[in-house]
């Protein structure tokens, strides 16, 4: 099993920045990809970004491209999401997820709330 704990959420004004952290523990040696997702009130959970441990590839949703940056340290089993130029539509619960292989169920954290006021 893998446990994921997010931190760093909070309330910020539009245009501001936040940095989310996700620490993985447990059986982390098999993890190959780490993700950030978010879920806004009344909406489905949506993909935000991922990073692969082995080759460091990054990928972002179009809605955050150019504003958010995902990074990670596989030795520390930690991934970060730097969020700049935040907009009210970025308000959501942000979840960290981890995968051991393509197509397998992901492990999920408990989420951290991000609120952006206009």
MARBAMI-779984 format. One record per residue: x, y, z of N, C-alpha, C in turn; residue number from 1. Coordinates in steps of 0.02 Angstrom, whole numbers, plus 32768, in hexadecimal, padded with zeros to 4 digits. Layout:
N
<atom n_x="X" n_y="Y" n_z="Z" ca_x="X" ca_y="Y" ca_z="Z" c_x="X" c_y="Y" c_z="Z" pos="NUM"/>
...
This chain:
118
<atom n_x="8029" n_y="7FC5" n_z="8000" ca_x="8000" ca_y="8000" ca_z="8000" c_x="802B" c_y="803F" c_z="8000" pos="1"/>
<atom n_x="8010" n_y="8073" n_z="7FE4" ca_x="8031" ca_y="80B4" ca_z="7FE2" c_x="8003" c_y="80E7" c_z="8002" pos="2"/>
<atom n_x="801F" n_y="8110" n_z="802D" ca_x="7FFA" ca_y="8146" ca_z="804B" c_x="8013" c_y="8189" c_z="802F" pos="3"/>
<atom n_x="7FE5" n_y="81B5" n_z="8020" ca_x="7FF4" ca_y="81F7" ca_z="8005" c_x="7FD6" c_y="822D" c_z="8031" pos="4"/>
<atom n_x="7FFF" n_y="825F" n_z="8041" ca_x="7FE7" ca_y="8296" ca_z="806C" c_x="7FF7" c_y="82D7" c_z="8049" pos="5"/>
<atom n_x="7FC3" n_y="82FE" n_z="803A" ca_x="7FCB" ca_y="833F" ca_z="801A" c_x="7FCD" c_y="8376" c_z="8050" pos="6"/>
<atom n_x="7FEE" n_y="83AC" n_z="803F" ca_x="7FEF" ca_y="83E7" ca_z="806A" c_x="7FFB" c_y="8424" c_z="803E" pos="7"/>
<atom n_x="7FF0" n_y="845F" n_z="805C" ca_x="7FFF" ca_y="849D" ca_z="8039" c_x="7FC3" c_y="84C3" c_z="801E" pos="8"/>
<atom n_x="7F88" n_y="84A6" n_z="8024" ca_x="7F4D" ca_y="84C9" ca_z="800C" c_x="7F3D" c_y="8506" c_z="8037" pos="9"/>
<atom n_x="7F0F" n_y="852E" n_z="801F" ca_x="7EFB" ca_y="8569" ca_z="8045" c_x="7ED2" c_y="8598" c_z="801B" pos="10"/>
<atom n_x="7ECC" n_y="85D5" n_z="8033" ca_x="7EA5" ca_y="8607" ca_z="8010" c_x="7ED4" c_y="863E" c_z="7FF7" pos="11"/>
<atom n_x="7EC9" n_y="8652" n_z="7FB9" ca_x="7EF4" ca_y="8685" ca_z="7F9A" c_x="7ECB" c_y="86B0" c_z="7F6B" pos="12"/>
<atom n_x="7EE0" n_y="86EC" n_z="7F60" ca_x="7EBE" ca_y="8717" ca_z="7F31" c_x="7ED2" c_y="8706" c_z="7EE9" pos="13"/>
<atom n_x="7EA8" n_y="8717" n_z="7EBA" ca_x="7EB7" ca_y="870C" ca_z="7E74" c_x="7EFA" c_y="872D" c_z="7E62" pos="14"/>
<atom n_x="7F22" n_y="8709" n_z="7E3C" ca_x="7F64" ca_y="8720" ca_z="7E2B" c_x="7F9B" c_y="8709" c_z="7E5A" pos="15"/>
<atom n_x="7F86" n_y="86ED" n_z="7E92" ca_x="7FB6" ca_y="86D5" ca_z="7EC3" c_x="7FD1" c_y="8690" c_z="7EB3" pos="16"/>
<atom n_x="7FF9" n_y="8676" n_z="7EE2" ca_x="801B" ca_y="8636" ca_z="7ED9" c_x="8013" c_y="860A" c_z="7F16" pos="17"/>
<atom n_x="8015" n_y="85CA" n_z="7F0B" ca_x="8017" ca_y="8598" ca_z="7F40" c_x="8043" c_y="855F" c_z="7F28" pos="18"/>
<atom n_x="8060" n_y="853B" n_z="7F58" ca_x="8088" ca_y="8500" ca_z="7F48" c_x="806D" c_y="84C5" c_z="7F70" pos="19"/>
<atom n_x="8055" n_y="8493" n_z="7F4D" ca_x="803C" ca_y="8457" ca_z="7F6D" c_x="8074" c_y="8423" c_z="7F70" pos="20"/>
<atom n_x="8072" n_y="83FB" n_z="7FA5" ca_x="80A1" ca_y="83C5" ca_z="7FAE" c_x="807B" c_y="8383" c_z="7FB8" pos="21"/>
<atom n_x="809A" n_y="834D" n_z="7FA3" ca_x="807D" ca_y="830B" ca_z="7FAC" c_x="80B6" c_y="82DC" c_z="7FBF" pos="22"/>
<atom n_x="80B0" n_y="82BE" n_z="7FF9" ca_x="80E2" ca_y="828F" ca_z="8012" c_x="80C6" c_y="8248" c_z="800F" pos="23"/>
<atom n_x="80EB" n_y="821B" n_z="7FF0" ca_x="80D7" ca_y="81D5" ca_z="7FEA" c_x="80FE" c_y="81AB" c_z="801C" pos="24"/>
<atom n_x="80DC" n_y="817B" n_z="8039" ca_x="80FD" ca_y="814C" ca_z="8067" c_x="80E0" c_y="8107" c_z="805D" pos="25"/>
<atom n_x="8100" n_y="80D6" n_z="807C" ca_x="80EB" ca_y="8091" ca_z="8073" c_x="8112" c_y="8070" c_z="803C" pos="26"/>
<atom n_x="80F0" n_y="804A" n_z="8011" ca_x="8111" ca_y="8024" ca_z="7FDC" c_x="811B" c_y="8051" c_z="7F9F" pos="27"/>
<atom n_x="814B" n_y="807E" n_z="7FA5" ca_x="8154" ca_y="80B0" ca_z="7F71" c_x="8185" c_y="809C" c_z="7F3A" pos="28"/>
<atom n_x="81A9" n_y="8064" n_z="7F44" ca_x="81DD" ca_y="8051" ca_z="7F14" c_x="81C1" c_y="8041" c_z="7ECF" pos="29"/>
<atom n_x="8182" n_y="802E" n_z="7ECD" ca_x="8164" ca_y="801B" ca_z="7E8D" c_x="8141" c_y="8053" c_z="7E67" pos="30"/>
<atom n_x="8141" n_y="808F" n_z="7E84" ca_x="811D" ca_y="80C6" ca_z="7E64" c_x="8142" c_y="80DD" c_z="7E26" pos="31"/>
<atom n_x="811C" n_y="80ED" n_z="7DF1" ca_x="813D" ca_y="8104" ca_z="7DB4" c_x="8123" c_y="8149" c_z="7D9E" pos="32"/>
<atom n_x="80E8" n_y="815D" n_z="7DB6" ca_x="80CC" ca_y="819C" ca_z="7DA0" c_x="80A5" c_y="81BB" c_z="7DDA" pos="33"/>
<atom n_x="80AC" n_y="81FD" n_z="7DE1" ca_x="8087" ca_y="8222" ca_z="7E14" c_x="805C" c_y="8257" c_z="7DF2" pos="34"/>
<atom n_x="8021" n_y="8262" n_z="7E0D" ca_x="7FF0" ca_y="828D" ca_z="7DEE" c_x="7FD5" c_y="82C1" c_z="7E1F" pos="35"/>
<atom n_x="7FBA" n_y="82F7" n_z="7E02" ca_x="7F8F" ca_y="8325" ca_z="7E26" c_x="7F4C" c_y="8327" c_z="7E00" pos="36"/>
<atom n_x="7F17" n_y="8321" n_z="7E26" ca_x="7ED3" ca_y="8329" ca_z="7E0C" c_x="7EB1" c_y="835F" c_z="7E36" pos="37"/>
<atom n_x="7E77" n_y="8376" n_z="7E1F" ca_x="7E50" ca_y="83A4" ca_z="7E48" c_x="7E06" c_y="8399" c_z="7E3C" pos="38"/>
<atom n_x="7DDE" n_y="83AD" n_z="7E6D" ca_x="7D96" ca_y="83A7" ca_z="7E67" c_x="7D76" c_y="83E6" c_z="7E83" pos="39"/>
<atom n_x="7D56" n_y="840A" n_z="7E57" ca_x="7D32" ca_y="8447" ca_z="7E6B" c_x="7CEB" c_y="8434" c_z="7E82" pos="40"/>
<atom n_x="7CCC" n_y="845F" n_z="7EAA" ca_x="7C88" ca_y="8451" ca_z="7EC1" c_x="7C58" c_y="8444" c_z="7E88" pos="41"/>
<atom n_x="7C34" n_y="840D" n_z="7E8C" ca_x="7C03" ca_y="83FC" ca_z="7E59" c_x="7C1F" c_y="83E2" c_z="7E18" pos="42"/>
<atom n_x="7C61" n_y="83D7" n_z="7E15" ca_x="7C80" ca_y="83BF" ca_z="7DD8" c_x="7CA4" c_y="837E" c_z="7DE4" pos="43"/>
<atom n_x="7CB4" n_y="835B" n_z="7DAD" ca_x="7CD9" ca_y="831D" ca_z="7DB2" c_x="7D23" c_y="832C" c_z="7DBE" pos="44"/>
<atom n_x="7D44" n_y="82FB" n_z="7DDA" ca_x="7D8C" ca_y="8301" ca_z="7DE4" c_x="7DAF" c_y="8305" c_z="7DA0" pos="45"/>
<atom n_x="7DE0" n_y="8332" n_z="7D9A" ca_x="7E02" ca_y="833A" ca_z="7D5A" c_x="7E4D" c_y="8337" c_z="7D64" pos="46"/>
<atom n_x="7E6F" n_y="8321" n_z="7D2F" ca_x="7EB7" ca_y="831B" ca_z="7D2F" c_x="7ED6" c_y="8360" c_z="7D2D" pos="47"/>
<atom n_x="7F0E" n_y="8369" n_z="7D51" ca_x="7F33" ca_y="83A9" ca_z="7D51" c_x="7F78" c_y="83A0" c_z="7D33" pos="48"/>
<atom n_x="7F9E" n_y="836F" n_z="7D4C" ca_x="7FE3" ca_y="8366" ca_z="7D35" c_x="7FFD" c_y="8323" c_z="7D4C" pos="49"/>
<atom n_x="8032" n_y="830A" n_z="7D2A" ca_x="8056" ca_y="82D0" ca_z="7D42" c_x="80A1" c_y="82D7" c_z="7D36" pos="50"/>
<atom n_x="80C6" n_y="82AF" n_z="7D5A" ca_x="810D" ca_y="82A8" ca_z="7D52" c_x="811F" c_y="825E" c_z="7D57" pos="51"/>
<atom n_x="814B" n_y="8246" n_z="7D2A" ca_x="8161" ca_y="8201" ca_z="7D2F" c_x="81A6" c_y="8201" c_z="7D50" pos="52"/>
<atom n_x="81AF" n_y="81D1" n_z="7D7F" ca_x="81ED" ca_y="81CF" ca_z="7DA4" c_x="8229" c_y="81BB" c_z="7D78" pos="53"/>
<atom n_x="821F" n_y="818B" n_z="7D4C" ca_x="8259" ca_y="816E" ca_z="7D29" c_x="8279" c_y="819F" c_z="7CF8" pos="54"/>
<atom n_x="8251" n_y="81C3" n_z="7CD1" ca_x="826D" ca_y="81EF" ca_z="7C9D" c_x="825B" c_y="8238" c_z="7CA9" pos="55"/>
<atom n_x="8235" n_y="8245" n_z="7CDF" ca_x="8227" ca_y="828A" ca_z="7CF0" c_x="81F9" c_y="82AF" c_z="7CC0" pos="56"/>
<atom n_x="81D3" n_y="828A" n_z="7C98" ca_x="81A6" ca_y="82AB" ca_z="7C69" c_x="816E" c_y="82CD" c_z="7C8F" pos="57"/>
<atom n_x="8158" n_y="8305" n_z="7C74" ca_x="8124" ca_y="832E" ca_z="7C93" c_x="80EB" c_y="8337" c_z="7C61" pos="58"/>
<atom n_x="80AE" n_y="833E" n_z="7C7C" ca_x="8075" ca_y="834B" ca_z="7C51" c_x="8041" c_y="8372" c_z="7C78" pos="59"/>
<atom n_x="8021" n_y="83A2" n_z="7C56" ca_x="7FF2" ca_y="83CE" ca_z="7C78" c_x="7FB0" c_y="83D2" c_z="7C53" pos="60"/>
<atom n_x="7F7B" n_y="83DE" n_z="7C78" ca_x="7F3B" ca_y="83EE" ca_z="7C59" c_x="7F42" c_y="8433" c_z="7C39" pos="61"/>
<atom n_x="7F1E" n_y="843D" n_z="7C03" ca_x="7F21" ca_y="847E" ca_z="7BE1" c_x="7F0E" c_y="84B8" c_z="7C0E" pos="62"/>
<atom n_x="7EE1" n_y="84AB" n_z="7C3C" ca_x="7EC7" ca_y="84E1" ca_z="7C67" c_x="7EFC" c_y="84FC" c_z="7C97" pos="63"/>
<atom n_x="7F32" n_y="84D7" n_z="7CA3" ca_x="7F64" ca_y="84ED" ca_z="7CD3" c_x="7FA8" c_y="84F7" c_z="7CB3" pos="64"/>
<atom n_x="7FAF" n_y="84E5" n_z="7C74" ca_x="7FEF" ca_y="84E9" ca_z="7C51" c_x="8008" c_y="8531" c_z="7C52" pos="65"/>
<atom n_x="8047" n_y="8539" n_z="7C64" ca_x="8065" ca_y="857B" ca_z="7C67" c_x="805D" c_y="859E" c_z="7CAA" pos="66"/>
<atom n_x="8032" n_y="8583" n_z="7CD4" ca_x="8027" ca_y="85A0" ca_z="7D17" c_x="803C" c_y="8571" c_z="7D4F" pos="67"/>
<atom n_x="8033" n_y="8531" n_z="7D45" ca_x="8044" ca_y="84FF" ca_z="7D78" c_x="8082" c_y="84D9" c_z="7D62" pos="68"/>
<atom n_x="80AA" n_y="84C5" n_z="7D94" ca_x="80E6" ca_y="849D" ca_z="7D88" c_x="80E8" c_y="8463" c_z="7DB8" pos="69"/>
<atom n_x="80EC" n_y="8426" n_z="7D9D" ca_x="80F3" ca_y="83EB" ca_z="7DC7" c_x="813D" c_y="83D9" c_z="7DCA" pos="70"/>
<atom n_x="8153" n_y="83C5" n_z="7E05" ca_x="8198" ca_y="83AE" ca_z="7E0E" c_x="8198" c_y="8379" c_z="7E43" pos="71"/>
<atom n_x="81D0" n_y="8356" n_z="7E49" ca_x="81D1" ca_y="8320" ca_z="7E7A" c_x="8217" c_y="8309" c_z="7E89" pos="72"/>
<atom n_x="821D" n_y="82E5" n_z="7EBF" ca_x="825C" ca_y="82C8" ca_z="7ED5" c_x="824C" c_y="827F" c_z="7EE5" pos="73"/>
<atom n_x="8260" n_y="8252" n_z="7EB9" ca_x="8250" ca_y="820B" ca_z="7EC2" c_x="8273" c_y="81EE" c_z="7EFF" pos="74"/>
<atom n_x="82AD" n_y="8208" n_z="7F10" ca_x="82D2" ca_y="81EF" ca_z="7F4A" c_x="82AD" c_y="8200" c_z="7F8B" pos="75"/>
<atom n_x="8289" n_y="8238" n_z="7F8A" ca_x="8262" ca_y="824C" ca_z="7FC4" c_x="8218" c_y="823A" c_z="7FBD" pos="76"/>
<atom n_x="8207" n_y="821B" n_z="7F85" ca_x="81C1" ca_y="8209" ca_z="7F79" c_x="8192" c_y="8243" c_z="7F84" pos="77"/>
<atom n_x="81A6" n_y="827C" n_z="7F6A" ca_x="817F" ca_y="82B9" ca_z="7F72" c_x="8175" c_y="82DA" c_z="7F2F" pos="78"/>
<atom n_x="8139" n_y="82F4" n_z="7F24" ca_x="812A" ca_y="8319" ca_z="7EE7" c_x="810A" c_y="835B" c_z="7EFC" pos="79"/>
<atom n_x="8118" n_y="838E" n_z="7ED4" ca_x="80FE" ca_y="83D1" ca_z="7EE2" c_x="80D6" c_y="83EB" c_z="7EA7" pos="80"/>
<atom n_x="80AA" n_y="841A" n_z="7EB5" ca_x="8086" ca_y="843D" ca_z="7E80" c_x="808A" c_y="8487" c_z="7E8F" pos="81"/>
<atom n_x="80B3" n_y="84AB" n_z="7E69" ca_x="80B8" ca_y="84F3" ca_z="7E70" c_x="8082" c_y="8513" c_z="7E45" pos="82"/>
<atom n_x="8057" n_y="853A" n_z="7E64" ca_x="801F" ca_y="8558" ca_z="7E41" c_x="8026" c_y="85A3" c_z="7E42" pos="83"/>
<atom n_x="802F" n_y="85C1" n_z="7E08" ca_x="8036" ca_y="8609" ca_z="7E02" c_x="7FFC" c_y="8627" c_z="7DDB" pos="84"/>
<atom n_x="7FF4" n_y="8668" n_z="7DE3" ca_x="7FBE" ca_y="868B" ca_z="7DC0" c_x="7F7B" c_y="8667" c_z="7DC8" pos="85"/>
<atom n_x="7F6B" n_y="8657" n_z="7E06" ca_x="7F2E" ca_y="8632" ca_z="7E14" c_x="7EF0" c_y="8659" c_z="7E02" pos="86"/>
<atom n_x="7EBE" n_y="8634" n_z="7DEC" ca_x="7E7E" ca_y="8652" ca_z="7DD7" c_x="7E46" c_y="8635" c_z="7E02" pos="87"/>
<atom n_x="7E0E" n_y="8659" n_z="7E08" ca_x="7DD7" ca_y="863D" ca_z="7E30" c_x="7DC1" c_y="85F9" c_z="7E18" pos="88"/>
<atom n_x="7DC7" n_y="85EB" n_z="7DD8" ca_x="7DB3" ca_y="85A9" ca_z="7DBE" c_x="7DE3" c_y="8572" c_z="7DD1" pos="89"/>
<atom n_x="7E1B" n_y="8582" n_z="7DF0" ca_x="7E48" ca_y="8550" ca_z="7E0B" c_x="7E32" c_y="8537" c_z="7E50" pos="90"/>
<atom n_x="7DFF" n_y="8556" n_z="7E6C" ca_x="7DE5" ca_y="8541" ca_z="7EAC" c_x="7DCD" c_y="84F9" c_z="7EA9" pos="91"/>
<atom n_x="7DE8" n_y="84CF" n_z="7ED5" ca_x="7DD8" ca_y="8488" ca_z="7ED4" c_x="7DFB" c_y="8465" c_z="7F0D" pos="92"/>
<atom n_x="7DE9" n_y="8427" n_z="7F17" ca_x="7E12" ca_y="83FB" ca_z="7F41" c_x="7E45" c_y="83DA" c_z="7F13" pos="93"/>
<atom n_x="7E84" n_y="83DF" n_z="7F26" ca_x="7EBA" ca_y="83C4" ca_z="7EFE" c_x="7ED1" c_y="8382" c_z="7F1D" pos="94"/>
<atom n_x="7ED5" n_y="834F" n_z="7EF2" ca_x="7EE7" ca_y="830C" ca_z="7F08" c_x="7F28" c_y="82F6" c_z="7EE7" pos="95"/>
<atom n_x="7F51" n_y="82D7" n_z="7F0F" ca_x="7F8D" ca_y="82B5" ca_z="7EF6" c_x="7F7B" c_y="826C" c_z="7EE9" pos="96"/>
<atom n_x="7F97" n_y="8250" n_z="7EB5" ca_x="7F8C" ca_y="8209" ca_z="7EA5" c_x="7FCD" c_y="81EA" c_z="7E8E" pos="97"/>
<atom n_x="7FD1" n_y="81A9" n_z="7E95" ca_x="800E" ca_y="8185" ca_z="7E81" c_x="7FFB" c_y="8144" c_z="7E5F" pos="98"/>
<atom n_x="8023" n_y="8130" n_z="7E2E" ca_x="8016" ca_y="80F3" ca_z="7E09" c_x="8054" c_y="80C8" c_z="7E06" pos="99"/>
<atom n_x="8049" n_y="8086" n_z="7E08" ca_x="8080" ca_y="8056" ca_z="7E04" c_x="808B" c_y="803C" c_z="7DBD" pos="100"/>
<atom n_x="8058" n_y="8041" n_z="7D94" ca_x="805D" ca_y="8029" ca_z="7D4F" c_x="8023" c_y="8044" c_z="7D28" pos="101"/>
<atom n_x="802B" n_y="804A" n_z="7CE6" ca_x="7FF2" ca_y="8062" ca_z="7CBD" c_x="7FB5" c_y="8035" c_z="7CC3" pos="102"/>
<atom n_x="7F7B" n_y="8053" n_z="7CCB" ca_x="7F3D" ca_y="802E" ca_z="7CCE" c_x="7F2B" c_y="8014" c_z="7D13" pos="103"/>
<atom n_x="7F58" n_y="8017" n_z="7D41" ca_x="7F48" ca_y="8000" ca_z="7D85" c_x="7F28" c_y="8038" c_z="7DAD" pos="104"/>
<atom n_x="7F01" n_y="8025" n_z="7DDF" ca_x="7EE1" ca_y="8057" ca_z="7E0A" c_x="7F16" c_y="8083" c_z="7E2B" pos="105"/>
<atom n_x="7F04" n_y="80C2" n_z="7E33" ca_x="7F31" ca_y="80F1" ca_z="7E53" c_x="7F25" c_y="80F2" c_z="7E9E" pos="106"/>
<atom n_x="7F58" n_y="8106" n_z="7EC2" ca_x="7F52" ca_y="8117" ca_z="7F08" c_x="7F41" c_y="8161" c_z="7F0B" pos="107"/>
<atom n_x="7F18" n_y="8174" n_z="7F3D" ca_x="7F01" ca_y="81B9" ca_z="7F43" c_x="7F0E" c_y="81D5" c_z="7F88" pos="108"/>
<atom n_x="7F1D" n_y="8215" n_z="7F8B" ca_x="7F21" ca_y="8238" ca_z="7FCA" c_x="7EDD" c_y="8251" c_z="7FDF" pos="109"/>
<atom n_x="7EDB" n_y="8273" n_z="8018" ca_x="7E9B" ca_y="828A" ca_z="8033" c_x="7E85" c_y="82CD" c_z="8016" pos="110"/>
<atom n_x="7EB3" n_y="82F0" n_z="7FF5" ca_x="7EA3" ca_y="832F" ca_z="7FD5" c_x="7EB3" c_y="836B" c_z="8001" pos="111"/>
<atom n_x="7EBF" n_y="83A3" n_z="7FE0" ca_x="7ECB" ca_y="83E2" ca_z="8003" c_x="7EA4" c_y="8419" c_z="7FDE" pos="112"/>
<atom n_x="7E83" n_y="8444" n_z="8005" ca_x="7E57" ca_y="8476" ca_z="7FE7" c_x="7E7F" c_y="84B3" c_z="7FD0" pos="113"/>
<atom n_x="7E71" n_y="84C8" n_z="7F93" ca_x="7E8D" ca_y="8506" ca_z="7F78" c_x="7E52" c_y="8533" c_z="7F66" pos="114"/>
<atom n_x="7E52" n_y="856F" n_z="7F82" ca_x="7E1D" ca_y="859F" ca_z="7F75" c_x="7E3B" c_y="85E0" c_z="7F5B" pos="115"/>
<atom n_x="7E25" n_y="85F5" n_z="7F20" ca_x="7E3E" ca_y="8632" ca_z="7F02" c_x="7E05" c_y="8665" c_z="7EFE" pos="116"/>
<atom n_x="7E0F" n_y="869D" n_z="7F1E" ca_x="7DDB" ca_y="86D1" ca_z="7F1F" c_x="7DEA" c_y="8706" c_z="7EEA" pos="117"/>
<atom n_x="7DB4" n_y="8722" n_z="7ED0" ca_x="7DBC" ca_y="8755" ca_z="7E9B" c_x="7DC3" c_y="879A" c_z="7EB8" pos="118"/>
